[in-house]
Amino acid sequence: MSGRDLKQSTPHDYLEIFENNPHGSLILEELTTRFGGSVYVKGGHEAERQTTYNAGQRSVLDFILMRINQANGVQEPQGE
C-alpha cells in the first residue's frame, strides 16, 4: 500500500479518539503530563540539544491539541 492509498485523518477523528473515548482521554492526559511541560533547559551546548529534543516531542502533542481544537471550531492565531 503506497502513501497515496492512505485515508487522511480529520480533526473530528482526533476529537473522537482523544476526547470522546475514555481511553483516549487518559492517553491524552498522560501525553500532556509527560510532554506538555516547559521545553527549555538552561545551560550550554548539551542543554541546547535537550531543549531541541524536548521541543520535538512537544510538537507532536501540540499537533494533536491543534487538531482537537479545529474540531471544536477554535481557529489558530494568524502568523504562527
FIFILUM-257233 format. One record per residue (C-alpha): x, y, z; residue number from 1; residue in one letter. Coordinates in steps of 0.5 Angstrom, whole numbers, padded with zeros to 4 digits, always signed. Example, Ala and Ser with C-alpha at 12.3 -4.5 7.8 and 13.67 -1.06 7.14 Angstrom:
REM residues 2
[site [+0025, -0009, +0016], 1, "a"]
[site [+0027, -0002, +0014], 2, "s"]
//
This chain:
REM residues 80
[site [+0000, +0000, +0000], 1, "m"]
[site [+0003, +0007, -0002], 2, "s"]
[site [+0002, +0013, +0002], 3, "g"]
[site [-0003, +0016, -0003], 4, "r"]
[site [-0007, +0010, -0001], 5, "d"]
[site [-0008, +0012, +0006], 6, "l"]
[site [-0014, +0016, +0008], 7, "k"]
[site [-0013, +0023, +0011], 8, "q"]
[site [-0015, +0024, +0018], 9, "s"]
[site [-0019, +0029, +0020], 10, "t"]
[site [-0020, +0034, +0026], 11, "p"]
[site [-0026, +0030, +0028], 12, "h"]
[site [-0022, +0024, +0028], 13, "d"]
[site [-0018, +0027, +0034], 14, "y"]
[site [-0024, +0029, +0038], 15, "l"]
[site [-0027, +0022, +0037], 16, "e"]
[site [-0020, +0019, +0040], 17, "i"]
[site [-0018, +0024, +0045], 18, "f"]
[site [-0024, +0027, +0048], 19, "e"]
[site [-0030, +0023, +0047], 20, "n"]
[site [-0026, +0016, +0048], 21, "n"]
[site [-0025, +0015, +0056], 22, "p"]
[site [-0018, +0011, +0054], 23, "h"]
[site [-0016, +0017, +0049], 24, "g"]
[site [-0018, +0022, +0054], 25, "s"]
[site [-0013, +0018, +0059], 26, "l"]
[site [-0008, +0017, +0054], 27, "i"]
[site [-0008, +0025, +0052], 28, "l"]
[site [-0008, +0027, +0060], 29, "e"]
[site [-0001, +0022, +0060], 30, "e"]
[site [+0002, +0025, +0054], 31, "l"]
[site [+0000, +0032, +0057], 32, "t"]
[site [+0003, +0031, +0063], 33, "t"]
[site [+0010, +0027, +0060], 34, "r"]
[site [+0011, +0032, +0054], 35, "f"]
[site [+0007, +0038, +0056], 36, "g"]
[site [+0012, +0042, +0061], 37, "g"]
[site [+0017, +0047, +0059], 38, "s"]
[site [+0022, +0045, +0053], 39, "v"]
[site [+0027, +0050, +0055], 40, "y"]
[site [+0033, +0047, +0059], 41, "v"]
[site [+0038, +0052, +0062], 42, "k"]
[site [+0046, +0051, +0060], 43, "g"]
[site [+0051, +0050, +0055], 44, "g"]
[site [+0051, +0046, +0049], 45, "h"]
[site [+0048, +0040, +0052], 46, "e"]
[site [+0042, +0044, +0055], 47, "a"]
[site [+0041, +0047, +0048], 48, "e"]
[site [+0041, +0040, +0045], 49, "r"]
[site [+0036, +0037, +0050], 50, "q"]
[site [+0032, +0044, +0049], 51, "t"]
[site [+0031, +0042, +0042], 52, "t"]
[site [+0030, +0035, +0043], 53, "y"]
[site [+0024, +0037, +0048], 54, "n"]
[site [+0021, +0042, +0043], 55, "a"]
[site [+0021, +0036, +0038], 56, "g"]
[site [+0017, +0032, +0043], 57, "q"]
[site [+0012, +0038, +0045], 58, "r"]
[site [+0011, +0039, +0037], 59, "s"]
[site [+0007, +0032, +0037], 60, "v"]
[site [+0003, +0034, +0043], 61, "l"]
[site [+0002, +0041, +0040], 62, "d"]
[site [-0001, +0038, +0034], 63, "f"]
[site [-0006, +0033, +0037], 64, "i"]
[site [-0008, +0039, +0041], 65, "l"]
[site [-0009, +0043, +0035], 66, "m"]
[site [-0013, +0038, +0031], 67, "r"]
[site [-0018, +0037, +0037], 68, "i"]
[site [-0018, +0045, +0037], 69, "n"]
[site [-0020, +0045, +0030], 70, "q"]
[site [-0026, +0040, +0031], 71, "a"]
[site [-0028, +0044, +0037], 72, "n"]
[site [-0028, +0051, +0032], 73, "g"]
[site [-0022, +0054, +0035], 74, "v"]
[site [-0018, +0058, +0030], 75, "q"]
[site [-0011, +0058, +0030], 76, "e"]
[site [-0008, +0065, +0031], 77, "p"]
[site [-0005, +0068, +0025], 78, "q"]
[site [+0002, +0069, +0023], 79, "g"]
[site [+0004, +0063, +0027], 80, "e"]
//
